[in-house]
Amino acid sequence: MTTTETAERRTSTPTLGPITHVALTVQDIDASISWYTALIGSAPVLDEDTGPFRHAVFALGGTLLGLHSFPEGIDDQPFSPRRRGLDHVAFGCADRDELVAWAGRLTDMGVEHGEVLDAHYGSALSFKDPDGLPLEVFCPPGS
């Protein structure tokens, strides 16, 4: 590699790839594993205790969803989107009809949820997990 190629490599902006995983810290990992297994329709692909924390991981297409718990517990303040950090996690779906089907599935699971909301940028259905973490199913506009 020449000096010019090395300098160009250091100053060029690297490409940021797609999100590979999201990890959520939960209060009761066993309860959350059961809840997310019912929601997703499959069991975690990994469930291990590493010592510093335990994590269970679900495969969702090309993205992993991790649940973490810590032996010392967590700060038990309720979630707020107004606090620095996570606002919500959105799962994709094909179209608005599938959003309506998700509303029915959540109702069948006993999970409270909002109405399907339509906006110029897409349609969404909001709900919360057992820890009150905000989740959403989302589809692009016109689908």
Sequence and secondary structure as in RCSB ss.txt:
>XXXX:A:sequence
MTTTETAERRTSTPTLGPITHVALTVQDIDASISWYTALIGSAPVLDEDTGPFRHAVFALGGTLLGLHSFPEGID
DQPFSPRRRGLDHVAFGCADRDELVAWAGRLTDMGVEHGEVLDAHYGSALSFKDPDGLPLEVFCPPGS
>XXXX:A:secstr
  HHHHHHHHHS        EEEEE S HHHHHHHHHHHHTS  SEEEE SS EEEEEEETTEEEEEEE TT   
     TTSSS   EEEE SSHHHHHHHHHHHHHHT  B   EEETTEEEEEEE TT  EEEEEE TT 
